[in-house]
Amino acid sequence: MEENSHLITSFVVRFIHSGPPENTTYRGAILNVQTNEEMAFVHWEEAVEFIRRFVRLSGEPETGE
């Protein structure tokens, strides 16, 4: 069997909004499927920072780890 060199990291993102569509406030939660670690967020940037803990996002410089 051929070894697969790809690493897969999966996330589930849930968005919750309250109020009428013209006054929508979003919040949510993000789950790392592999580690079962979950974090609530109010701002999308918080979710992106959570993702960065596990993967380097496209266009970002390598950290040299």
C-alpha positions as CSV (number, residue, x, y, z in Angstrom):
1,M,0.0,0.0,0.0
2,E,1.3,3.4,-1.0
3,E,2.1,5.8,1.9
4,N,0.0,9.0,1.8
5,S,2.1,12.0,2.7
6,H,-0.9,14.3,3.0
7,L,-2.0,15.3,6.5
8,I,-5.7,16.0,6.9
9,T,-7.0,18.4,9.5
10,S,-10.7,18.9,9.5
11,F,-12.8,21.6,11.2
12,V,-16.5,21.9,11.7
13,V,-17.8,25.5,12.0
14,R,-21.2,26.3,13.4
15,F,-22.7,29.8,13.0
16,I,-25.4,31.0,15.3
17,H,-27.2,34.3,14.7
18,S,-29.9,36.1,16.7
19,G,-32.2,38.8,15.7
20,P,-33.9,39.8,12.5
21,P,-31.7,39.6,9.3
22,E,-31.2,43.3,9.2
23,N,-29.8,43.3,12.7
24,T,-27.9,40.0,12.7
25,T,-25.2,39.3,15.2
26,Y,-23.2,36.2,14.4
27,R,-21.3,34.0,16.9
28,G,-20.3,30.4,16.6
29,A,-18.1,27.5,17.5
30,I,-15.3,25.7,15.7
31,L,-14.3,22.1,16.3
32,N,-11.0,20.4,15.3
33,V,-12.3,16.9,14.3
34,Q,-9.0,15.1,14.9
35,T,-8.4,16.5,18.4
36,N,-12.0,17.0,19.4
37,E,-11.0,20.5,20.7
38,E,-13.7,23.1,20.4
39,M,-13.7,26.9,20.8
40,A,-16.5,29.4,20.8
41,F,-16.0,32.7,18.9
42,V,-17.6,36.0,18.5
43,H,-15.4,37.4,15.8
44,W,-14.3,35.4,12.7
45,E,-10.6,36.3,13.4
46,E,-10.8,34.2,16.6
47,A,-11.8,31.2,14.5
48,V,-8.9,31.8,12.1
49,E,-6.5,32.0,15.0
50,F,-7.8,28.7,16.3
51,I,-7.2,27.1,12.8
52,R,-3.7,28.6,12.7
53,R,-2.9,26.5,15.8
54,F,-3.1,23.4,13.7
55,V,-2.3,24.4,10.1
56,R,-0.4,27.1,8.2
57,L,-2.9,29.0,6.1
58,S,-2.3,29.6,2.4
59,G,0.0,32.6,1.7
60,E,1.4,32.7,5.3
61,P,5.2,32.4,5.7
62,E,6.6,29.2,7.2
63,T,7.6,29.5,10.9
64,G,10.6,27.2,10.7
65,E,9.2,24.7,13.3
